[in-house]
Amino acid sequence: MKRRLTLATVMVALIALSSASAFTPAASAAEKKSSATKKSATKKSASSSSKATAKQLTDEKDNKPKLSGRLPAYYSSVVTQEQRIEIYTIQAEYREKLAKLKKDYDAAIKKLELEEDEEVEDVLTDEQKDAVADLRAKRRSSRTSKSTAKK
């Protein structure tokens, strides 16, 4: 089951990481300020989006965030842990959107193929349709007899 990761989930993950307090020991004042700004913006948007609990976002065994993804080339040596979580969250959201589009695309393709099959079949006479149905039935029965013989 895929989970939807939103800004609320980022906020919960950031809070969980910040409680560890030493994951970015050399963070500059500007980074801390931007992080605080992001957290306040996240709190505002979290009320309108779906809410996730800390338990949903953390691994039960070692209490680490369950976010995963793949950083773009050369990012791993320059991003902070907070940025990494944000990138993973963005990637998860787009993975979900792309999966939905692929599912819709596949359904549309299947629908068009069925429409095409119906139109092609309408060209045949009733006798030809019966002959095709018989040929399909013979093919199905030969496939099932071959599969049972292999077992």
C-alpha positions in Angstrom: 0.0 0.0 0.0 1.4 3.3 -1.0 1.3 6.2 1.5 0.8 9.8 0.5 3.6 11.9 1.7 2.7 15.6 2.1 4.1 18.6 3.7 2.6 17.4 7.0 4.7 14.2 6.7 7.8 16.3 6.1 7.0 18.3 9.2 6.6 15.2 11.3 9.9 13.8 9.9 11.7 17.1 10.6 10.4 17.2 14.1 11.6 13.6 14.7 15.0 14.4 13.3 15.3 17.7 15.1 14.7 15.9 18.4 17.9 13.9 17.7 19.4 17.5 17.6 22.8 16.6 16.2 22.2 15.5 12.7 23.6 18.8 11.3 26.0 20.1 13.9 27.6 22.8 11.7 24.3 24.3 10.4 24.6 28.0 9.7 22.2 30.6 11.1 20.7 31.1 7.7 19.9 27.4 7.3 18.3 27.3 10.8 16.2 30.4 9.9 15.1 28.9 6.6 14.3 25.6 8.4 12.1 27.5 10.9 10.4 29.3 8.1 9.7 26.0 6.3 8.4 24.5 9.5 5.9 27.3 10.1 4.8 27.2 6.4 4.4 23.4 6.8 2.3 23.8 9.9 -0.1 26.1 8.0 -0.5 23.8 5.0 -0.6 20.7 7.2 -4.1 21.7 8.5 -5.5 21.7 5.0 -3.8 18.5 3.8 -4.1 14.9 5.0 -2.5 14.4 8.4 0.0 11.7 9.1 1.1 10.5 12.5 4.7 10.2 13.5 4.2 6.4 13.9 3.2 6.2 10.2 6.4 8.0 9.1 8.9 6.2 11.3 10.3 2.7 11.3 9.0 0.9 14.4 12.4 -0.8 15.1 14.8 2.1 15.1 12.5 5.2 15.0 14.1 6.4 11.7 11.9 8.1 9.0 10.6 5.7 6.4 11.2 8.1 3.5 13.3 6.7 0.7 14.2 7.7 -2.8 17.2 8.4 -4.9 19.0 11.7 -4.9 20.0 13.2 -8.3 23.6 12.9 -9.3 26.1 14.9 -7.1 23.4 15.9 -4.5 24.4 13.5 -1.8 27.6 15.4 -0.8 25.9 18.9 -0.7 22.4 18.5 0.7 21.5 18.5 4.4 19.3 15.9 6.1 16.3 18.2 6.0 16.8 18.8 2.2 17.2 15.1 1.7 13.9 14.4 3.4 12.2 17.2 1.4 13.6 15.8 -1.9 12.4 12.3 -1.0 9.0 13.6 -0.2 8.8 15.4 -3.5 9.9 12.3 -5.3 7.2 10.3 -3.5 4.5 12.7 -4.4 5.5 12.6 -8.1 5.8 8.8 -8.0 2.2 8.7 -6.8 1.1 11.2 -9.5 3.0 9.3 -12.2 1.5 5.9 -11.1 -2.0 7.4 -11.4 -1.3 8.7 -14.8 0.1 5.4 -16.0 -2.9 3.6 -14.6 -5.3 6.0 -16.4 -3.2 5.7 -19.5 -3.3 1.9 -19.4 -7.1 1.9 -18.9 -7.6 4.3 -21.8 -5.4 2.1 -24.1 -7.3 -1.0 -23.0 -10.7 0.7 -23.7 -9.5 1.8 -27.2 -8.3 -1.7 -28.0 -11.6 -3.2 -27.0 -13.5 -0.7 -29.2 -11.2 -1.5 -32.1 -11.8 -5.3 -31.6 -15.6 -4.7 -31.5 -15.5 -2.7 -34.8 -13.3 -5.3 -36.5 -15.6 -8.0 -35.3 -18.6 -6.1 -36.7 -17.1 -6.6 -40.2 -17.6 -10.3 -39.9 -20.7 -12.2 -40.8 -22.5 -14.3 -38.1 -21.0 -17.5 -39.6 -17.5 -16.0 -39.5 -18.0 -14.9 -35.9 -19.0 -18.4 -34.9 -15.9 -19.9 -36.7 -13.6 -17.4 -34.9 -15.2 -18.3 -31.6 -14.7 -22.0 -32.3 -11.0 -21.4 -33.2 -10.5 -19.4 -30.0 -12.1 -22.2 -27.9 -9.9 -24.9 -29.5 -6.8 -22.7 -28.9 -7.8 -22.2 -25.2 -8.4 -26.0 -24.7 -5.0 -26.8 -26.3 -3.3 -24.3 -24.0 -4.9 -25.8 -20.9 -4.1 -29.4 -21.9 -0.4 -28.4 -22.6 -0.2 -26.7 -19.2 -1.7 -29.6 -17.3 0.6 -32.1 -19.2 3.7 -30.1 -18.1 2.8 -30.3 -14.4 
